[in-house]
Amino acid sequence: MQQVREHNGSLEHLIDVPVAGLRPGMYVAALDRPWLETPFLLEGLLLQESKDIQTLRHFCKKVYVDPSRSRPEALSHLAKQSVGTTPNTAPSLKSPRLMYSIKRTVEQEFEYTRGDYKDAKQMIHRLLRDEQNWHRNLPEVKRTVSRFTDSILSNPSALSWLARIKHKSEYTAEHCLNVGVVAMIFGRHLGFERARIEELGLAGMLHDVGKMKLDQDILNKPGKLTQEEFAHIKTHVLEGYNMLKDDGQLSTAIKDACRDHHERLNGTGYPFGKHQEEIDWAARIIAIVDTYDAITSDRVYGPARPTAEALDILYKLRGTHYDEELVIRFIECIGIYPPGSIVELHNGMVAVVLSVDPDKRLMPKILVMLDEHKHPMHETSLDLADSEVFDNRQLHIKKVLPPGSYNIRMEGLMERLLQTAS
């Protein structure tokens, strides 16, 4: 048995397994013959019953199993045979990166995904409110992650924009949702294959699930926490891990990210004070995204801070608290002008960033809202990469403004832009 690197034009971590070695719970991603030559007409099969394995024996000598989609217990006997990968194989930043092209404009992608985002917020609220039956929402969480992955691979700017629409009163639910979204966008930037991007999405959306077990008065306390209250807040990571640990549908990386996203490389984190070599890849990524979203969000005890300030904090803590290479790559991913940023142009106009071309990060597409005198004007969409974008003048960004500047709110902006264009 050996690891397969190339499958259907993308890099995936598959294991070739003789049919005799198959077990229920394994996810068969590919066969040694076309799927249409077997009774399984649809590509991809989670083995549920022994009769599926018997059928495969009539048609195949070996199949290719995706460990990230298989149940961990189904793979245990493979590990004993020294298979070259495990369900928790970390994607390497040194490996060849998948390159994803922009398939739709931000306006088109926003139309495609805004309903999904609204539904996802309601779903996260239900999950966090239902302490007894929260697990019944997991299938919907997985479907949401799959739909979001479609959108992010097409054009990440739309969901990046939606993740900037935040409400202080909904912080916990929006934070879980947005950490999942930004983690997936980061995974796309890192060139991960789809399965790993979806894994990050699930890890992000579930990373704070343990907060439903906390005293909500302490969780939402506006003032400084006492030592005892902070100790109570810190229990959410182990509460969440205990909720997820026995779910065979979730990978070890997702469960570990829930438990370890507050661990720090130098051992100063919690719950166990782990050091660098003990912290898994997904937990390192979620730690960075969790910190970034928390800093850039309004919370009961403090206002949102600008993106640049959040990135500066991460940069200063690279190598001690956060993985250095991942921090550098995250700053590269978010960029100077992420979608949803409020910016002032060199002539005094004020605009909101709509989307960013990775090859032209300093010249995003913007929505101009205020004129040179900071007076409201007809909202105009402009692409700063155009040679002449406004009254035969080339415009450029002077600085990024704090969230909420000039009472500009993200909510409703894209809808108005779409209505104007239609």
KAPEUR-V503084 format. One record per pair of residues at least 4 apart in sequence whose ideal C-beta (glycine too) atoms are under 8 Angstrom apart, sorted by the first residue. I is the first residue (numbers start at 1). J is the second residue. Records with the same first field share a line. If there is no record, write none. Layout:
BEGIN
I: J, J
END
This chain:
BEGIN
1: 15, 16, 17, 18, 21, 78, 81, 83, 84
2: 15, 16, 84
3: 13, 14, 15, 83, 84, 85
4: 12, 14, 15, 16, 64
5: 11, 12
6: 11
7: 11, 12, 14, 29, 30, 64
8: 12, 30
10: 98, 193, 194
11: 95, 96, 98, 193
12: 29, 66, 193, 195
13: 66, 67, 68, 85, 89, 193, 195
14: 29, 30, 64, 65, 66
15: 64, 65, 67, 78, 83, 84, 85
16: 62, 63, 64, 65
17: 21, 22, 26, 62, 63, 64, 65, 78
18: 22, 61, 62
19: 53, 56, 57, 60, 61, 62, 63
20: 57
21: 77, 78
22: 26, 28, 47, 53, 56, 63, 65
23: 47, 53, 74, 77
24: 47, 48, 49, 50, 53, 74
25: 46, 47, 70, 71, 73, 74, 248
26: 46, 47, 65, 70, 71, 74, 75
27: 44, 45, 46, 47, 65, 66, 69, 70
28: 44, 45, 46, 47, 56, 63, 64, 65, 66
29: 43, 44, 64, 65, 66, 69
30: 43, 63, 64
31: 35, 38, 56, 59, 60, 63, 64
32: 60, 61, 62, 63
33: 37, 38, 59, 60
34: 38
35: 40, 41, 42, 43
36: 41
37: 59
38: 55, 56, 59, 60
39: 55
40: 45, 55
45: 52
46: 69, 70
47: 52, 53, 74
48: 52
49: 53
50: 54
51: 55
52: 56
53: 57
54: 58
55: 59
56: 60, 63
65: 70, 75
66: 70, 195
67: 75, 85, 86, 87, 89
68: 87, 89, 195, 196, 199, 251
69: 195
70: 74, 75, 87
71: 75, 248, 249
72: 76, 87, 248, 251, 252
73: 248
75: 79, 86, 87
76: 80
77: 81
78: 83
79: 83, 86
85: 89
87: 251, 252
88: 251, 252, 253, 256, 280
90: 253, 280, 281
91: 95, 190, 192, 193, 196, 281
93: 190, 325, 326, 329
96: 191
97: 190, 191
98: 191, 192, 193
99: 191
100: 153, 188, 191
102: 154, 155, 357
103: 153, 154, 155
104: 108, 109, 112, 154, 155
105: 109, 155, 355
106: 110, 155, 157, 158, 161, 339, 354, 355, 365
107: 111, 414, 417, 418, 421
108: 112, 155
109: 113, 151, 154, 155, 157, 158, 159
110: 114, 158, 161, 162, 414, 418
111: 418
112: 116, 151, 154, 158
113: 117, 147, 148, 151, 158, 159, 162
114: 118, 158, 162, 414
115: 119
116: 120, 144, 147, 148, 151
117: 121, 159, 162, 177
118: 122
119: 123, 144
120: 124, 144, 148, 177
121: 125, 170, 173, 174, 177
122: 126
123: 127, 137, 140, 141, 144
124: 128, 173, 174, 176, 177, 205
125: 129, 170, 173
126: 130, 137
127: 134, 137, 141, 209, 212
128: 134, 172, 173, 176, 209, 211, 212
129: 212
130: 134, 136, 137
131: 212, 213
134: 209, 212, 243
135: 243, 247
137: 141
138: 142, 247, 249, 250
139: 143
140: 144
141: 145, 202, 205, 206
142: 146, 198, 202, 249
143: 147
144: 148, 205
145: 149, 180, 184, 198, 201, 202, 205
146: 150, 198
147: 151
148: 152, 159, 180, 181, 184, 201
149: 153, 184, 194, 197, 198, 201
150: 154
151: 155, 156, 158, 159
152: 156, 159, 181, 184, 185, 188, 197
153: 188, 194, 197
155: 355
156: 160, 185, 188
157: 161, 339, 354, 355, 356
158: 162, 339, 355
159: 163, 181, 184, 185
160: 164, 181, 182, 185, 338, 339, 340
161: 165, 339, 340, 354, 355, 410, 414
162: 181
163: 177, 178, 181, 182, 293, 340
164: 338, 339, 340, 341, 403, 410
165: 340, 410, 411
166: 170, 171, 174, 178, 297, 298, 304
167: 171, 174, 298
168: 297, 298, 299, 300
170: 174
171: 175, 297, 298, 299, 300
172: 176, 208, 211, 219
173: 177
174: 178, 297
175: 179, 208, 290, 293, 294, 297
176: 180, 204, 205, 206, 207, 208, 209
177: 181, 205
178: 182, 293, 297
179: 183, 204, 205, 207, 208, 286, 289, 290, 293
180: 184, 200, 201, 202, 203, 204, 205
181: 185, 201, 204
182: 186, 204, 289, 292, 293
183: 187, 200, 201, 203, 204, 285, 286, 289
184: 188, 197, 198, 200, 201, 204
185: 189, 333
186: 190, 200, 285, 288, 289, 329, 330, 333
187: 192, 196, 197, 200, 201, 285
188: 192, 197
189: 329, 332, 333
190: 329, 333
192: 196, 197, 200
193: 197
194: 198
195: 199
196: 200
197: 201
198: 202
199: 203, 251, 253, 254, 282
200: 204, 282, 285, 286
201: 205
202: 206, 250, 254
203: 207, 253, 254, 257, 258, 282, 285, 286
204: 257, 286, 289, 290
206: 240, 244, 250, 254, 258
207: 240, 257, 258, 261, 286, 290
208: 236, 240
209: 240, 243, 244, 258
210: 214, 235, 236, 237, 238, 239, 240, 241, 242, 243, 258
211: 219, 236, 239, 240
213: 235, 236, 239, 240, 243
214: 218, 219, 232, 233, 235, 236, 239
215: 219, 232
216: 220
217: 221
218: 225, 229, 232, 233
219: 233
220: 300
221: 225, 229, 300, 301
222: 300, 301
223: 301
224: 301
225: 229, 230, 233
226: 230
227: 231
228: 232
229: 233
230: 234
231: 235
234: 262, 270, 271
235: 239, 271
236: 240
237: 241, 258, 259, 260, 261, 262, 270, 271
238: 242, 259, 271
239: 243
240: 244, 258, 259
241: 245, 255, 258, 259
244: 250, 254, 255, 258
245: 255
247: 255
250: 254, 255
251: 255
252: 256, 280
253: 257, 280, 281, 282, 283
254: 258, 282
255: 259
256: 260, 280, 282, 283
257: 261, 280, 282, 283, 285, 286
259: 271, 283
260: 269, 274, 279, 280, 283, 287
261: 283, 286, 287, 290
262: 269, 270, 271, 287, 290
263: 269, 270, 271, 272, 273, 274, 278, 279, 283, 287
264: 268, 269, 287, 320, 321, 322
265: 275, 276, 279, 319, 320, 321, 322, 323
266: 275, 276, 320, 321
267: 273, 274, 275
268: 273, 321
269: 273, 274, 321
274: 278, 279
275: 279
279: 283, 284, 287
280: 284
281: 285
282: 286
283: 287
284: 288, 322, 323, 326
285: 289, 326
286: 290
287: 291, 321, 322
288: 292, 314, 322, 323, 326, 327, 330
289: 293, 330
290: 294
291: 295, 310, 313, 314, 322
292: 296, 310, 311, 314, 330, 334
293: 297
294: 299
295: 304, 305, 309, 310, 313
296: 304, 305, 306, 307, 310, 403
297: 304
298: 302, 303, 304, 403
303: 403
304: 402, 403, 404
305: 309, 310, 402
306: 310, 400, 401, 402, 403
307: 311, 334, 338, 341, 400
308: 312, 336, 400
309: 313
310: 314
311: 315, 330, 331, 334
312: 316
313: 317
314: 318, 322, 327, 330, 331
315: 327, 331
317: 321, 322, 327
318: 322, 323, 324, 327, 328
319: 324
322: 326, 327
323: 327
324: 328
325: 329
326: 330
327: 331
328: 332
329: 333
330: 334
334: 338
335: 356, 361
336: 361, 362, 400
337: 341, 343, 353, 356, 361, 362, 364, 397, 400
338: 353, 356
339: 353, 354, 355, 356, 364
340: 352, 353, 410
341: 352, 353, 400
342: 350, 351, 352, 400, 401, 402, 403, 404, 405, 406, 408
343: 350, 351, 352, 353, 366, 397, 398, 399, 400, 401
344: 348, 349, 350, 397, 398, 399, 400, 401
345: 349, 350, 351, 368, 395, 396, 397, 398
346: 395, 396, 397, 398
347: 372, 393, 395
348: 371, 372, 373, 374
349: 368, 370, 371, 372, 395
350: 368, 369, 370, 374, 401, 405, 406, 408
351: 366, 367, 368, 369, 370, 382
352: 366, 367, 369, 408, 410, 413
353: 364, 365, 366
354: 364, 365, 366, 367, 381, 414, 417
355: 364, 365
356: 360, 361, 364, 365
357: 361, 363, 364, 365, 385
360: 364, 385
362: 396, 397
363: 383, 384, 385, 396
364: 384, 397
365: 381, 382, 383, 384, 385
366: 381, 382, 383, 384
367: 379, 380, 381, 382, 413, 417
368: 377, 379, 380, 381, 382, 390
369: 376, 377, 379, 406, 408
370: 374, 375, 376, 377, 406
371: 375, 376, 377
374: 406
379: 413, 416, 417, 420
380: 390
381: 417, 421
382: 386, 389, 390, 395
383: 389
384: 389, 395, 396, 397
387: 394
388: 392, 393, 394
389: 393, 394, 395
390: 395
401: 405, 406
404: 408, 409
409: 413
410: 414
412: 416
413: 417
414: 418
415: 419
416: 420
417: 421
418: 422
END
